Amino acid sequence: MDQLIDSFPQQIKDALEISRTLEFTPGKEEIHEVVIAGMGGSGIGGDFVQQIVSDECLVPVYVIKGYDLPAFADKNTLLIVSSYSGKTEESVAVLQKALAAFCQIVCLSSGGKVKEEAEKNKLPMVDIPAGYTSPRACLGYSIVLQLAVLQQFGFIKTGMLDGFMVASDLIKFEKDEIKNKALNIAEKLVGKLVVIYSTGLFEPNAVRLRQQLNENAKMLCWHHTFPEMNHNELVGWADKSPLAVIFLRNKDDYRKNAKRMDITKEIIQDKTNTLIELYSKGQSRIEKMVYLIHICDWISYYVATLKKVDPIEIRVIDYLKSSLEKDNIV
């Protein structure tokens, strides 16, 4: 896992190279909305894409994580199916329903049923390099290539992808500092239940850290966002608790949210003995998101090593999948 995390900057650059080879042509029907379907490590890429394009894409972008295709989906819907293995049953189910609804479909995968359906139905296919043992470690491919699809359809400008090259160079340059800071934070999280807070704009980063702590470090945690948590969860901080709190912050957060974070920190700091503020680095939203992805991935890895657990192993998920296949539930 450490090698996979370490390769993240190069993965971004490889994804940018693949994006330059895409040549599929949009269909004749006008697109009214974009739907991104994916689960887990593949699905989180859609969350990032949704936020990254929120200031530019003129059609709504929805991310679905499950078996169901929204009722509005039709010939005017662009469906991006993202499944690294190509075997994710929820994503395959959505793909099959989208075919029946005559959606415009683009598939991102390294193989499996998704690629089979794409070839069978002559759908545009973006091949992700195969061989990765952990699909969650392929996030660079997922984000960049989903954005490349939107670029092909004219929903974002070409220059947006250039920001990932800058982001890749940033985290490569900051490598030693990122790893040292991640280890320092990880040491404070062992044996704690972790609570992650961010602004709504950076919620994908909070979700990513939660998922990585779940899978890599085998620990439970939760997340919430500002300003919403100030309308409910804040009241829950009534008693002192053995929790570790991480604020994911940016120096240019919307000033009202920044103030809310400051006040919230004052309110809860005597309720926990572990409160961490993790600030991003970079100039653009993309750089900040990529920086936080990378340092949080390292945090999850170091927590795993400190707990002496294997960050690759996900036997309980494998058991669940095999049990579902055995029962043959439709």
Phi, psi and omega in degrees: 000324179297323178293322179294316178295319181298333183275000184305314178301317180290326178300319178300315180294322177296320179296322177296322177296317178297320182299331181285348181264353183288132184222016182288155184252133177301154179288179183283332184283141177292141180266126181261338179201158177245133176239127177250123181248127179185160181234152172054231182297335176277323183290327182297333176301322178295324177299316179295315181301315180304317180284322182298322185267002187300333180269356187232319184289128186270002173241152180294145177242120180250144175244124180243138181229087183169196185269345193258139174266134179303147183298333182285346186295129180204204183296344179263012180252131171265119177254123173255116179262117182244111177214111184301310181287333186080003183250358184298115191294326179296315181293322177296320179297317179295319179301315181294323178290325179292326176297318179292333181269002178063032176292158168276125192235138170232133182251139174238119183192167174259356180158214175069199183297325180298314179293323177300314180294322179297315180292318180298321184258010178055047179268149173302133185231128175253113183277123174264135180307133181275171173104354179283130182285339182230106180306330180294343179272006181253026185297326178302315177298314185301309183293307185297317185285328173295319177295324178297324176296314179298325177295319178300327181270003175081018182270343175224159179280154180302323184299338181298319181294331179300332180298336180286331175295317177297318180296320179298316179295324181299308184288335175290317179294323184271010190310306184296317180294319179300313182292320179295317180294320180297318179295318179299318178290318182301322181298335180273350185260341183299130179081006182246158167268124190263134175244129184244128178238142176208174169284164179301325182297327181254021177302324177304326177292322177294318178296317180300314179298318178301312181296321181290323175294322176300305189277314183284313186263357179054054179217151178277150172197174175217170179220161174208169185233157173263141008270356187304320184296339177288351181256004181201293188298331182304324181293335180291345178276065183262329184239155176296139187219148179279054180254154171249127185250131177241122172263119173270116190231162176225143183294341179249025173305147177311130192303326178294319178293321178299317179294319177301318179297317180299313181293318179299319178300319179297321183291319188260354187295335177268004178262349180217149178262007178225100179231119187239132172253118181248110181267143176284170170232158180118168182261315185266167176300320180298314180299316181296316180296315181296318178301312181293323175304310188293313182291325179289326174298318178294322177302312181297323179294314182292325175298319179300314181293322178293328177276352182061045174242155182278115183291342180278322189297131176221048186304324184293325176290318178299320179297315180300315181296318181293326178293320178296318180295322182295320182283344177053045179280133179265000000 
